[in-house]
Amino acid sequence: MVFLDQEKIRAQFPALQQEMQNRPVIFFDGPGGTQVPKSVMEAMSSYLQESNANAHGAFATSNKTDRLVNSARLAMADFLGCDRDEIVFGANMTTLTFAFSRAIARELQPGDEIVVTEIDHYANVSPWLALKEKGVIIRTIGINPEDCTLDLAEFKRQINEQTKLVAVGYASNAVGTINNVAEIVKIAHAVDALVFIDAVHYAPHGLIDVKALDCDFLTCSAYKFFGPHVGILYSKREHLSRLRPYKVKPAPTNIPDCWETGTQNFEGLAGVVATVKYLAELGYEILPSAENRRTAIVTAMKAINNYEQELCQHLVAGLLQIPGLTFYGISDPQRFAWRTPTVAIRLRGQTPYAVAKALGDRGIFTWHGNLYALGLTERLGIESSGGLVRIGLVHYNTVDEINRLLTALTEISALSVA
C-alpha cells in the first residue's frame, strides 16, 4: 500500500487550519467543493498581479495570458488523458452542458431519444429534458433502491436504434455510487449513440482516461478537485469540429476556442494549472522516476483512491453501528470499488437540515438536501422530508476526523431517541 504523508498534505491547505470552539474544523463537504492548496491561491494571485490582461493582444501581459491558456489545456489534457485541442473551458460544468446540449440539438429530430438517469446530478439531466421542446423523447433509467445503483438491465432494454445520446454520471454526487460507465459506453456506441459523462464528482477520487473509456464528452469542475471555479469539458475532436457552437460572430472559429463563450476566467485557469501541478507533485513524491506529468497524475490518483478506500471502510462500518441511522448506497466492503467515499444518511426523528446543523455547530461541515440529485431523492421517497445528509471525504481527511464525526452522530442520535 502506498503511503500518503497526511501531515504534509494537510499543511498545504490553509482552510484546514481553522478552528471552532478550540477544535479543528472538519471539512466533509468535498462533493460540494473541495478546499484549495496554498499553491493554487498563490498562482491565481500571481496572475492577477503580473499578467492580468485579455488574450490575443500585441503586448507582453496579453502574450502571457495566451501562454497560460495553452498551459491550462496541456495540464487538463494530462489530467484526463487526451489532447490539448480536445479541452474546453467554461464557467462551470452546468453552463458547458447546456451549451453543448443546444449544439447537439441542432442534429436531432422529433422522435429521437435521449437517455438520462434517476441517480444523476440534474446538471446532466435538465439540459437534456429541455430538448423535449424539439420533440425529443427522454427516457429515464431507474435505480435499485436497496443500494442506489443504476438498473443496467433496464438501461439495456431502453437503448434502441432511436437513441441518439446517453447522459450519465461517472459517480453519484449524492450517495457515491460509481456507475459502470465503460459498459454503458459500449452499449450506447453499439447503436451509434453519443455518451455525455458527468465526471464532476468522480474527478477527485479516481483516475480518468477518456481515450480508454472512448466516451464522446466528459465534464468536470476544478472546484471539485482542489481548484478554483472553472468548468472543463473534454470532447472528441471530431465532435468539436462537426458540431456548430452558438457564439458571437467575431469570436474564433477554430477549435476548441470557438466553444469558449466570452472572456475566460484567466486567473481561474492559472489555478487549474497549479491544481494539476499539486496532484502531479504528489505523484512524483510517490514515484520520483515518473517519466512525465501524466504518469505522475496516474500514480497520485491511484494512491488517493487506495487511501480513500481505507477511510470509506472505517466510515461506513462506524455509521452502520449508530442506532436510528439509515444508510443509503453501497455498504458491502467487498463492493467498495464501486463507490467513492461519499455517503448519505438520515437519522430517525430528525430532518437532514437539523442533523447537518447540529454537526456544523460542532465544527463538522456536511451538506443536506437533495444535492441536486432530485431524481434520486424522489425515487427514495425522501424529497418531501428534506432529502439526505451527505458526508463527503477526500484525501486530506483523516481517520481521527471520522471518529469525531461518529461520536457526534451517536450523540445526536441519542438526543433524538430521548
C-alpha positions as CSV (number, residue, x, y, z in Angstrom):
1,M,0.0,0.0,0.0
2,V,1.4,3.4,-1.0
3,F,1.8,5.8,2.0
4,L,0.3,9.3,1.8
5,D,2.0,11.8,4.0
6,Q,-1.1,13.3,5.6
7,E,0.8,15.8,7.7
8,K,2.5,17.2,4.6
9,I,-0.7,17.1,2.6
10,R,-2.9,18.9,5.2
11,A,-0.2,21.6,5.7
12,Q,-0.8,22.7,2.1
13,F,-4.4,23.5,2.7
14,P,-4.8,26.7,4.8
15,A,-8.5,26.2,5.4
16,L,-7.8,23.0,7.4
17,Q,-6.0,25.1,10.0
18,Q,-9.3,26.8,11.0
19,E,-10.8,26.2,14.5
20,M,-14.2,26.3,16.1
21,Q,-14.5,26.1,19.9
22,N,-10.8,25.4,20.1
23,R,-11.1,22.4,17.9
24,P,-10.0,22.0,14.2
25,V,-12.8,22.4,11.7
26,I,-13.6,19.2,9.8
27,F,-14.5,19.6,6.1
28,F,-16.7,16.7,5.0
29,D,-18.2,19.0,2.3
30,G,-15.9,17.9,-0.5
31,P,-18.6,16.9,-3.0
32,G,-19.9,20.5,-2.9
33,G,-16.4,21.9,-3.4
34,T,-13.1,20.9,-2.0
35,Q,-10.6,23.1,-0.2
36,V,-7.7,24.6,-2.1
37,P,-3.9,24.3,-1.7
38,K,-2.0,27.5,-0.9
39,S,0.0,27.0,-4.2
40,V,-3.3,27.3,-6.2
41,M,-4.1,30.6,-4.3
42,E,-0.7,31.9,-5.0
43,A,-0.8,31.1,-8.7
44,M,-4.1,32.9,-9.1
45,S,-2.8,35.9,-7.1
46,S,0.4,36.0,-9.2
47,Y,-1.5,36.0,-12.4
48,L,-3.6,39.0,-11.3
49,Q,-0.5,40.9,-10.1
50,E,1.8,40.2,-13.0
51,S,-0.1,39.0,-16.1
52,N,-3.7,40.3,-15.9
53,A,-4.8,41.0,-19.5
54,N,-7.2,39.7,-22.1
55,A,-6.0,37.2,-24.7
56,H,-4.6,37.7,-28.2
57,G,-3.2,41.2,-27.7
58,A,0.1,42.6,-29.1
59,F,1.7,43.2,-25.8
60,A,3.6,41.4,-23.1
61,T,0.9,40.6,-20.4
62,S,-1.6,39.5,-23.1
63,N,1.1,37.2,-24.5
64,K,1.5,35.8,-21.0
65,T,-2.3,35.1,-20.9
66,D,-2.1,33.3,-24.3
67,R,0.7,31.1,-22.9
68,L,-1.4,30.5,-19.7
69,V,-4.4,29.3,-21.7
70,N,-2.2,26.8,-23.6
71,S,-0.6,25.6,-20.3
72,A,-4.1,25.1,-18.8
73,R,-5.2,23.0,-21.8
74,L,-2.0,20.9,-21.6
75,A,-2.5,20.4,-17.9
76,M,-6.1,19.2,-18.2
77,A,-5.1,17.1,-21.2
78,D,-2.7,15.3,-18.9
79,F,-5.3,15.0,-16.2
80,L,-7.9,13.4,-18.5
81,G,-5.6,11.6,-20.9
82,C,-6.4,13.4,-24.1
83,D,-5.0,16.0,-26.5
84,R,-4.9,19.8,-25.7
85,D,-7.3,20.8,-28.5
86,E,-10.0,18.5,-27.0
87,I,-10.2,20.6,-23.8
88,V,-12.9,23.3,-23.5
89,F,-13.1,25.7,-20.5
90,G,-16.2,27.4,-19.2
91,A,-17.8,29.0,-16.2
92,N,-18.8,25.6,-14.7
93,M,-20.0,22.1,-15.7
94,T,-23.6,23.1,-15.9
95,T,-23.1,26.0,-18.2
96,L,-20.9,23.9,-20.5
97,T,-23.5,21.1,-20.6
98,F,-26.3,23.5,-21.5
99,A,-24.1,25.0,-24.3
100,F,-23.3,21.6,-25.8
101,S,-26.8,20.2,-25.4
102,R,-28.1,23.1,-27.6
103,A,-25.4,22.4,-30.2
104,I,-26.1,18.7,-30.2
105,A,-29.8,19.5,-30.6
106,R,-29.1,21.0,-34.0
107,E,-28.7,17.4,-35.2
108,L,-31.7,15.9,-33.5
109,Q,-35.1,15.3,-35.0
110,P,-38.6,14.8,-33.4
111,G,-38.8,11.2,-32.2
112,D,-35.0,10.9,-31.5
113,E,-34.3,9.6,-28.0
114,I,-32.0,10.7,-25.1
115,V,-31.4,8.6,-22.1
116,V,-30.9,10.1,-18.6
117,T,-30.9,8.5,-15.1
118,E,-32.5,8.9,-11.8
119,I,-29.2,8.9,-9.9
120,D,-27.5,11.8,-11.6
121,H,-27.0,15.4,-10.6
122,Y,-29.5,17.5,-12.6
123,A,-26.7,19.4,-14.4
124,N,-26.6,16.3,-16.6
125,V,-30.4,15.9,-16.7
126,S,-32.1,19.3,-17.1
127,P,-30.1,20.3,-20.3
128,W,-31.5,17.2,-22.0
129,L,-35.0,17.5,-20.6
130,A,-35.1,20.9,-22.2
131,L,-34.9,19.3,-25.6
132,K,-38.4,17.9,-25.2
133,E,-39.5,21.2,-26.8
134,K,-37.9,19.9,-30.0
135,G,-39.9,16.7,-29.9
136,V,-37.0,14.7,-28.5
137,I,-38.1,11.7,-26.3
138,I,-36.4,11.5,-22.9
139,R,-36.1,8.0,-21.3
140,T,-35.1,7.8,-17.6
141,I,-33.2,4.8,-16.3
142,G,-34.1,3.9,-12.7
143,I,-32.1,2.7,-9.7
144,N,-32.1,-0.3,-7.4
145,P,-33.3,1.4,-4.2
146,E,-31.7,-1.1,-1.9
147,D,-28.1,0.0,-2.8
148,C,-28.7,3.1,-5.0
149,T,-27.1,1.6,-8.1
150,L,-28.2,2.0,-11.7
151,D,-30.5,-0.7,-13.1
152,L,-28.3,-1.8,-16.0
153,A,-30.9,-4.4,-17.2
154,E,-33.4,-1.6,-17.6
155,F,-30.7,0.5,-19.4
156,K,-30.1,-2.3,-21.9
157,R,-33.9,-2.5,-22.5
158,Q,-34.3,1.2,-23.1
159,I,-31.5,1.5,-25.6
160,N,-32.6,1.2,-29.2
161,E,-31.9,2.5,-32.8
162,Q,-33.6,5.8,-31.9
163,T,-31.2,6.5,-29.0
164,K,-29.0,9.4,-30.0
165,L,-27.3,10.2,-26.7
166,V,-26.9,8.8,-23.2
167,A,-26.2,11.2,-20.4
168,V,-24.8,9.5,-17.3
169,G,-22.7,10.4,-14.2
170,Y,-19.3,8.7,-13.6
171,A,-20.2,8.7,-9.9
172,S,-23.2,9.8,-7.9
173,N,-22.6,13.1,-6.0
174,A,-25.3,12.2,-3.5
175,V,-24.6,8.6,-2.5
176,G,-21.2,7.9,-4.0
177,T,-22.1,5.1,-6.4
178,I,-19.6,4.6,-9.3
179,N,-21.5,3.7,-12.4
180,N,-20.2,1.2,-14.9
181,V,-19.5,3.9,-17.5
182,A,-17.3,1.6,-19.6
183,E,-20.1,-0.8,-20.1
184,I,-22.6,2.0,-20.7
185,V,-20.3,3.5,-23.4
186,K,-20.1,0.1,-25.2
187,I,-23.8,-0.4,-25.1
188,A,-24.5,3.1,-26.4
189,H,-21.9,3.0,-29.1
190,A,-23.4,-0.3,-30.4
191,V,-26.4,1.8,-31.6
192,D,-24.2,4.8,-32.6
193,A,-25.4,6.9,-29.7
194,L,-23.2,9.6,-28.2
195,V,-22.3,9.4,-24.5
196,F,-22.1,12.5,-22.3
197,I,-20.4,11.7,-18.9
198,D,-20.6,14.0,-15.8
199,A,-17.3,13.2,-14.0
200,V,-17.5,16.2,-11.6
201,H,-17.9,14.0,-8.5
202,Y,-15.5,11.3,-9.7
203,A,-12.6,13.5,-10.6
204,P,-11.1,14.0,-7.1
205,H,-11.3,10.3,-6.3
206,G,-10.2,8.2,-9.2
207,L,-8.1,8.2,-12.4
208,I,-9.9,9.3,-15.6
209,D,-8.7,8.1,-19.0
210,V,-11.1,9.4,-21.7
211,K,-9.3,7.7,-24.5
212,A,-9.5,4.3,-22.9
213,L,-13.1,5.0,-21.9
214,D,-13.9,6.1,-25.5
215,C,-16.6,8.5,-24.3
216,D,-17.7,11.3,-26.6
217,F,-18.0,14.1,-24.0
218,L,-16.9,14.3,-20.3
219,T,-17.2,17.2,-18.0
220,C,-15.6,18.0,-14.6
221,S,-15.1,21.1,-12.4
222,A,-11.7,22.2,-10.9
223,Y,-13.7,23.4,-7.9
224,K,-14.4,19.8,-7.0
225,F,-10.8,18.6,-7.3
226,F,-8.9,21.2,-5.2
227,G,-9.0,24.1,-7.6
228,P,-11.0,27.3,-8.5
229,H,-14.4,27.7,-10.1
230,V,-13.6,26.6,-13.6
231,G,-15.6,24.1,-15.7
232,I,-13.8,21.7,-18.0
233,L,-15.2,19.7,-20.9
234,Y,-13.5,17.0,-22.9
235,S,-14.9,16.2,-26.4
236,K,-13.5,14.1,-29.2
237,R,-12.0,16.3,-31.8
238,E,-14.4,15.0,-34.4
239,H,-17.4,16.3,-32.4
240,L,-15.8,19.7,-31.7
241,S,-15.2,20.1,-35.4
242,R,-18.6,18.8,-36.7
243,L,-21.0,20.4,-34.2
244,R,-21.8,24.1,-34.6
245,P,-21.5,26.3,-31.4
246,Y,-23.8,29.1,-30.5
247,K,-21.3,32.1,-30.4
248,V,-20.9,35.7,-31.3
249,K,-19.8,36.3,-34.9
250,P,-16.3,37.8,-34.3
251,A,-15.3,35.0,-31.9
252,P,-12.7,32.5,-33.0
253,T,-13.8,29.8,-35.4
254,N,-11.0,27.3,-34.6
255,I,-11.4,24.5,-32.1
256,P,-11.5,24.4,-29.2
257,D,-11.6,28.3,-28.9
258,C,-14.9,28.6,-30.7
259,W,-16.7,26.7,-27.9
260,E,-15.5,29.1,-25.1
261,T,-18.2,31.7,-24.9
262,G,-16.9,35.2,-23.8
263,T,-13.8,36.1,-21.9
264,Q,-12.4,33.2,-19.9
265,N,-11.6,33.2,-16.2
266,F,-7.9,33.6,-16.7
267,E,-6.9,33.7,-13.1
268,G,-9.0,30.6,-12.6
269,L,-7.0,28.9,-15.4
270,A,-3.8,29.8,-13.5
271,G,-5.4,28.0,-10.6
272,V,-6.2,25.0,-12.8
273,V,-2.5,24.7,-13.9
274,A,-1.5,24.9,-10.2
275,T,-4.1,22.3,-9.2
276,V,-2.8,19.8,-11.7
277,K,0.7,20.6,-10.6
278,Y,-0.3,19.8,-7.0
279,L,-1.6,16.4,-7.9
280,A,1.4,15.7,-10.2
281,E,3.8,16.6,-7.4
282,L,2.1,14.2,-5.1
283,G,2.7,11.5,-7.7
284,Y,6.3,12.5,-8.2
285,E,6.8,12.2,-4.4
286,I,5.5,8.6,-4.6
287,L,7.2,7.7,-7.8
288,P,10.2,10.0,-8.4
289,S,11.0,8.1,-11.6
290,A,7.7,9.0,-13.2
291,E,8.6,9.8,-16.8
292,N,6.0,12.6,-17.4
293,R,3.2,14.5,-15.7
294,R,0.5,12.1,-16.9
295,T,2.4,9.2,-15.3
296,A,2.7,11.2,-12.1
297,I,-1.0,12.0,-12.1
298,V,-1.8,8.3,-12.6
299,T,0.4,7.5,-9.6
300,A,-1.2,10.1,-7.4
301,M,-4.8,9.2,-8.3
302,K,-4.2,5.5,-7.6
303,A,-2.7,6.4,-4.2
304,I,-5.6,8.7,-3.4
305,N,-8.1,6.0,-4.4
306,N,-6.4,3.4,-2.1
307,Y,-6.2,5.8,0.8
308,E,-9.8,6.8,0.4
309,Q,-11.0,3.2,0.3
310,E,-9.5,2.7,3.7
311,L,-11.3,5.9,5.0
312,C,-14.5,4.7,3.5
313,Q,-14.4,1.3,5.1
314,H,-13.8,2.9,8.5
315,L,-16.6,5.5,8.0
316,V,-19.3,3.1,6.7
317,A,-18.5,0.4,9.4
318,G,-18.9,3.1,12.1
319,L,-22.1,4.6,10.6
320,L,-23.8,1.2,10.5
321,Q,-23.4,0.9,14.3
322,I,-25.3,4.1,15.1
323,P,-28.9,3.5,16.4
324,G,-31.6,5.1,14.3
325,L,-29.4,5.7,11.3
326,T,-30.5,4.9,7.8
327,F,-27.7,4.4,5.3
328,Y,-28.2,4.9,1.5
329,G,-26.0,3.3,-1.1
330,I,-23.4,0.5,-1.3
331,S,-22.5,-0.7,2.2
332,D,-20.8,-4.0,1.5
333,P,-17.0,-3.6,1.8
334,Q,-16.5,-6.2,-0.9
335,R,-18.1,-3.8,-3.4
336,F,-16.4,-0.6,-2.3
337,A,-14.5,-0.5,-5.6
338,W,-17.9,0.7,-7.0
339,R,-18.3,3.7,-4.7
340,T,-16.5,6.9,-3.7
341,P,-16.0,7.9,0.0
342,T,-19.2,9.9,-0.3
343,V,-22.1,8.6,1.8
344,A,-25.7,9.6,2.5
345,I,-27.6,9.1,5.7
346,R,-30.7,10.1,7.7
347,L,-31.3,9.9,11.5
348,R,-34.6,8.8,12.8
349,G,-36.8,11.6,14.1
350,Q,-34.6,14.4,12.7
351,T,-34.6,16.3,9.4
352,P,-31.4,16.3,7.4
353,Y,-31.1,20.0,8.0
354,A,-31.3,19.5,11.7
355,V,-28.5,16.9,11.6
356,A,-26.3,19.0,9.4
357,K,-26.9,22.0,11.6
358,A,-26.0,20.0,14.8
359,L,-22.8,18.8,13.1
360,G,-22.0,22.2,11.8
361,D,-22.4,23.6,15.3
362,R,-19.7,21.1,16.4
363,G,-17.3,22.3,13.6
364,I,-18.1,19.3,11.3
365,F,-19.3,20.6,7.9
366,T,-21.6,18.4,5.8
367,W,-24.3,19.0,3.2
368,H,-28.0,18.3,3.4
369,G,-31.0,18.3,1.0
370,N,-31.4,16.7,-2.5
371,L,-27.9,17.7,-3.5
372,Y,-29.3,18.5,-7.0
373,A,-29.9,14.7,-7.4
374,L,-33.6,15.3,-7.4
375,G,-34.5,12.1,-9.3
376,L,-32.8,10.1,-6.6
377,T,-34.4,11.7,-3.6
378,E,-37.8,11.5,-5.3
379,R,-37.2,7.8,-6.1
380,L,-36.3,7.1,-2.5
381,G,-39.4,8.9,-1.2
382,I,-37.4,11.4,0.9
383,E,-37.6,14.6,-1.1
384,S,-40.6,16.0,0.7
385,S,-39.0,15.3,4.1
386,G,-35.7,17.1,3.5
387,G,-33.6,14.7,1.4
388,L,-30.3,13.4,2.8
389,V,-27.3,14.2,4.9
390,R,-24.2,13.9,2.8
391,I,-20.7,13.1,4.2
392,G,-18.0,13.5,1.6
393,L,-14.4,12.6,2.2
394,V,-11.3,13.4,0.1
395,H,-7.7,12.6,0.5
396,Y,-7.0,15.4,3.1
397,N,-9.4,13.9,5.5
398,T,-8.3,11.5,8.3
399,V,-9.4,8.6,10.5
400,D,-9.4,10.9,13.5
401,E,-11.9,13.2,11.8
402,I,-14.1,10.3,11.0
403,N,-14.0,9.2,14.7
404,R,-15.0,12.6,15.8
405,L,-17.9,12.6,13.3
406,L,-19.1,9.1,14.5
407,T,-19.1,10.3,18.1
408,A,-21.1,13.4,17.2
409,L,-23.7,11.4,15.2
410,T,-24.0,9.0,18.1
411,E,-24.7,11.9,20.5
412,I,-27.2,13.5,18.1
413,S,-29.0,10.2,17.6
414,A,-29.2,9.7,21.3
415,L,-30.8,13.1,21.7
416,S,-33.3,12.2,19.1
417,V,-34.3,8.9,20.8
418,A,-34.5,10.7,24.1
